[in-house]
Amino acid sequence: MTQSALTHDAFLGGKLHLWQRRDGYRAGVDAVLLAATVTATAGQSVLELGCGVGAASLCLGARVAGLDLIGVEREETYAALARRNGLNAVTCDFTQMPLDLRQRQFDHVLANPPYYRRDASVAARNTAREAALGEDTPLSDWVTTAARRLAPGGHAHFIHRAERLPEILGALPHDMGTINVLPIAPREGRKAELVILRARKSGRGDFTLHAPLVMHAGAAHQDGDKYTPRVRAVLRDGAPLTF
């Protein structure tokens, strides 16, 4: 891929720069928010399913030093960019990972699965963008694969559309507990459009639905629209997003 087909974009207020395709799917706010919620500590192992150019994993690595980060990505163009960006990325479909990965257990598995079921929506014209946004591997496969790759006590982390939360909950194996859900609303008083879900393997804690994270200040869009302080700290300063 030629240099002119790429952009080198700043994340976390310039703490991290990532090579991305100029066209097709481009990582954005969702990956950064997901990374900010991962409760990893130095020395732990992290697997990202469908890592794209590595945005979520590398944002996490910028916040927490000393992690063993691995991504799997079926589209070689994106996997190659993830490797160029500094992530150990394996080109494969996560449902058919190589044996060495299937034999490993991880402290954390994270995923930002495609949001849209194509039996209820229109496919994107750009094939690379469609591969990232249009679901062709069932959401349940993302959930069960994440659970299988976890060590006992490990955590699975997902970001997805709010209306698909029941599917994620229904797909979680019985040994996944201590489920925490953070709704994400565009503005105060608006319904949540996204959710971040964290579940622990062998966890026995209660299900917790947290107060929504509000993205934007004000009741309606304005010129110079501003993020709320909590969101701005995540996006600009690389702060953790605890819940």
C-alpha positions as CSV (number, residue, x, y, z in Angstrom):
1,M,0.0,0.0,0.0
2,T,1.4,3.4,-1.0
3,Q,2.2,6.0,1.6
4,S,-0.4,8.4,0.0
5,A,-3.1,5.8,0.7
6,L,-2.4,6.1,4.5
7,T,-2.7,8.7,7.2
8,H,-0.7,8.9,10.5
9,D,-3.3,9.9,13.1
10,A,-2.9,11.2,16.7
11,F,-4.7,9.5,19.5
12,L,-4.7,10.2,23.3
13,G,-3.7,13.8,22.7
14,G,-0.7,12.9,20.6
15,K,0.7,10.2,23.0
16,L,0.1,7.6,20.3
17,H,0.1,7.8,16.5
18,L,-1.4,5.1,14.2
19,W,-1.1,4.4,10.6
20,Q,-4.5,3.9,9.0
21,R,-6.0,3.6,5.5
22,R,-7.2,6.9,4.1
23,D,-10.3,5.1,2.8
24,G,-12.3,2.2,4.4
25,Y,-12.7,1.7,8.1
26,R,-10.9,4.1,10.4
27,A,-10.5,3.6,14.2
28,G,-12.1,6.2,16.3
29,V,-13.6,7.1,19.7
30,D,-15.2,3.7,20.4
31,A,-11.8,1.8,20.4
32,V,-10.3,4.5,22.8
33,L,-13.2,4.2,25.2
34,L,-13.0,0.4,25.2
35,A,-9.3,0.5,25.9
36,A,-9.8,3.0,28.8
37,T,-12.1,0.5,30.6
38,V,-9.8,-2.5,30.5
39,T,-8.6,-3.2,34.1
40,A,-5.2,-4.6,33.1
41,T,-2.0,-4.3,35.1
42,A,1.6,-4.6,34.2
43,G,2.7,-8.2,33.4
44,Q,-0.7,-9.4,32.3
45,S,-1.6,-10.8,28.8
46,V,-4.2,-9.2,26.5
47,L,-5.8,-10.6,23.4
48,E,-7.9,-8.4,21.0
49,L,-10.3,-10.1,18.6
50,G,-10.6,-8.3,15.3
51,C,-7.9,-5.8,16.2
52,G,-8.0,-3.7,12.9
53,V,-5.0,-1.4,13.0
54,G,-4.5,-2.1,16.7
55,A,-6.1,1.1,18.1
56,A,-7.7,-0.4,21.2
57,S,-4.8,-2.6,22.2
58,L,-2.2,0.2,21.6
59,C,-4.3,2.8,23.5
60,L,-4.3,0.3,26.4
61,G,-0.6,-0.2,26.1
62,A,0.0,3.5,26.1
63,R,-1.8,3.7,29.5
64,V,-0.5,0.5,31.1
65,A,3.1,-0.4,30.6
66,G,4.5,-4.0,30.6
67,L,1.5,-5.7,28.9
68,D,1.8,-8.7,26.6
69,L,-0.5,-7.5,23.8
70,I,-1.6,-9.7,20.9
71,G,-4.2,-9.0,18.2
72,V,-5.9,-11.2,15.7
73,E,-7.3,-9.7,12.4
74,R,-8.5,-11.6,9.4
75,E,-7.9,-8.7,6.9
76,E,-4.2,-8.7,6.1
77,T,-4.2,-5.1,5.1
78,Y,-5.3,-4.1,8.6
79,A,-3.1,-6.7,10.3
80,A,-0.1,-5.4,8.5
81,L,-0.9,-1.8,9.6
82,A,-1.3,-3.1,13.2
83,R,2.1,-4.6,13.0
84,R,3.5,-1.4,11.6
85,N,1.9,0.5,14.5
86,G,3.7,-1.8,17.0
87,L,1.2,-4.5,17.8
88,N,1.9,-8.2,17.7
89,A,-0.9,-9.0,15.2
90,V,-1.7,-12.4,13.7
91,T,-3.6,-12.6,10.4
92,C,-6.4,-15.1,10.9
93,D,-10.1,-15.5,11.5
94,F,-10.6,-15.5,15.3
95,T,-12.8,-18.6,14.9
96,Q,-9.7,-20.4,13.4
97,M,-6.8,-19.2,15.4
98,P,-3.5,-21.1,15.1
99,L,-2.8,-23.8,17.7
100,D,-0.3,-21.7,19.7
101,L,-3.0,-19.1,20.4
102,R,-5.7,-21.7,21.1
103,Q,-3.5,-23.2,23.7
104,R,-3.0,-20.0,25.6
105,Q,-5.1,-18.4,28.2
106,F,-5.2,-14.6,28.6
107,D,-5.9,-12.2,31.5
108,H,-8.0,-10.0,29.3
109,V,-9.8,-10.4,26.0
110,L,-11.3,-7.4,24.3
111,A,-13.4,-6.9,21.2
112,N,-15.2,-4.2,19.2
113,P,-17.4,-6.5,17.0
114,P,-19.2,-5.2,13.8
115,Y,-22.2,-3.3,15.0
116,Y,-24.8,-4.0,12.2
117,R,-26.6,-7.2,11.3
118,R,-27.0,-7.1,7.6
119,D,-30.4,-8.8,7.7
120,A,-31.7,-5.5,9.1
121,S,-29.4,-2.8,7.5
122,V,-27.7,-1.8,4.3
123,A,-24.1,-2.8,3.6
124,A,-21.4,-0.2,3.1
125,R,-20.2,0.4,-0.4
126,N,-16.6,0.3,0.6
127,T,-15.6,-3.3,1.1
128,A,-13.0,-2.6,3.8
129,R,-15.5,-0.5,5.7
130,E,-18.1,-3.2,5.3
131,A,-15.8,-5.8,6.7
132,A,-15.5,-3.8,9.9
133,L,-19.1,-2.7,10.3
134,G,-21.2,-5.4,8.8
135,E,-21.6,-8.6,10.8
136,D,-21.0,-11.9,9.0
137,T,-19.6,-13.8,12.0
138,P,-22.4,-14.1,14.6
139,L,-22.1,-11.9,17.7
140,S,-22.4,-15.1,19.8
141,D,-19.1,-16.4,18.3
142,W,-17.3,-13.3,19.4
143,V,-18.6,-13.7,23.0
144,T,-17.9,-17.5,23.3
145,T,-14.5,-17.2,21.7
146,A,-13.5,-14.5,24.1
147,A,-14.7,-16.6,27.1
148,R,-12.7,-19.6,25.9
149,R,-9.5,-17.7,25.7
150,L,-9.7,-16.4,29.2
151,A,-7.7,-17.7,32.2
152,P,-9.8,-18.3,35.4
153,G,-10.5,-14.9,36.9
154,G,-9.8,-13.2,33.5
155,H,-12.0,-10.5,32.1
156,A,-13.8,-10.2,28.7
157,H,-14.5,-6.6,27.5
158,F,-16.9,-5.6,24.7
159,I,-18.2,-2.4,23.2
160,H,-21.4,-2.6,21.1
161,R,-24.7,-1.1,20.2
162,A,-27.0,-0.8,23.2
163,E,-29.9,-2.7,21.5
164,R,-27.7,-5.7,21.1
165,L,-26.9,-6.0,24.8
166,P,-29.4,-8.9,25.3
167,E,-27.6,-10.9,22.7
168,I,-24.3,-10.5,24.4
169,L,-25.7,-11.4,27.8
170,G,-27.5,-14.4,26.3
171,A,-24.3,-15.7,24.6
172,L,-22.1,-15.4,27.8
173,P,-21.3,-18.9,29.0
174,H,-22.5,-19.9,32.5
175,D,-19.0,-19.5,34.0
176,M,-18.9,-15.8,33.1
177,G,-20.1,-13.6,36.0
178,T,-19.5,-10.4,37.8
179,I,-21.0,-8.6,34.8
180,N,-20.7,-4.8,34.7
181,V,-22.4,-2.7,32.0
182,L,-21.7,0.9,31.2
183,P,-24.3,2.6,29.0
184,I,-23.0,5.4,26.8
185,A,-25.4,8.3,25.9
186,P,-24.6,11.1,23.5
187,R,-26.1,13.7,25.8
188,E,-27.7,14.2,29.2
189,G,-31.3,12.9,29.1
190,R,-30.8,10.9,25.8
191,K,-31.0,7.2,25.6
192,A,-27.8,5.1,25.5
193,E,-26.6,4.2,22.0
194,L,-23.6,2.1,23.0
195,V,-22.7,-0.1,26.0
196,I,-19.4,-1.4,27.3
197,L,-19.7,-4.8,29.0
198,R,-17.1,-6.4,31.3
199,A,-17.5,-10.0,32.6
200,R,-15.2,-12.2,34.6
201,K,-14.5,-15.8,34.1
202,S,-15.5,-17.7,37.3
203,G,-16.8,-14.4,38.7
204,R,-19.6,-14.7,41.3
205,G,-20.4,-11.0,41.8
206,D,-23.8,-9.4,41.0
207,F,-24.8,-8.0,37.7
208,T,-24.4,-4.2,37.8
209,L,-25.9,-1.6,35.4
210,H,-24.0,1.6,35.9
211,A,-25.1,5.2,35.4
212,P,-24.6,6.3,31.8
213,L,-21.4,7.9,30.5
214,V,-22.5,11.1,28.8
215,M,-20.3,12.0,25.8
216,H,-21.2,15.6,25.0
217,A,-22.1,18.7,27.1
218,G,-25.3,20.6,26.4
219,A,-28.7,19.6,25.3
220,A,-28.1,19.8,21.5
221,H,-25.2,19.9,19.0
222,Q,-23.5,23.3,18.7
223,D,-20.5,24.6,16.7
224,G,-17.4,23.6,18.6
225,D,-19.3,20.8,20.3
226,K,-17.4,19.7,23.5
227,Y,-16.9,16.4,25.2
228,T,-17.8,16.2,28.9
229,P,-14.8,16.4,31.2
230,R,-14.8,12.7,31.9
231,V,-14.7,11.8,28.2
232,R,-12.2,14.5,27.4
233,A,-9.8,13.1,30.0
234,V,-10.0,9.7,28.3
235,L,-9.6,10.9,24.7
236,R,-7.1,13.7,25.2
237,D,-5.1,12.6,28.3
238,G,-5.3,8.8,28.1
239,A,-7.1,8.6,31.5
240,P,-8.7,5.3,32.6
241,L,-12.5,5.0,32.5
242,T,-13.4,3.2,35.7
243,F,-16.8,1.6,36.4
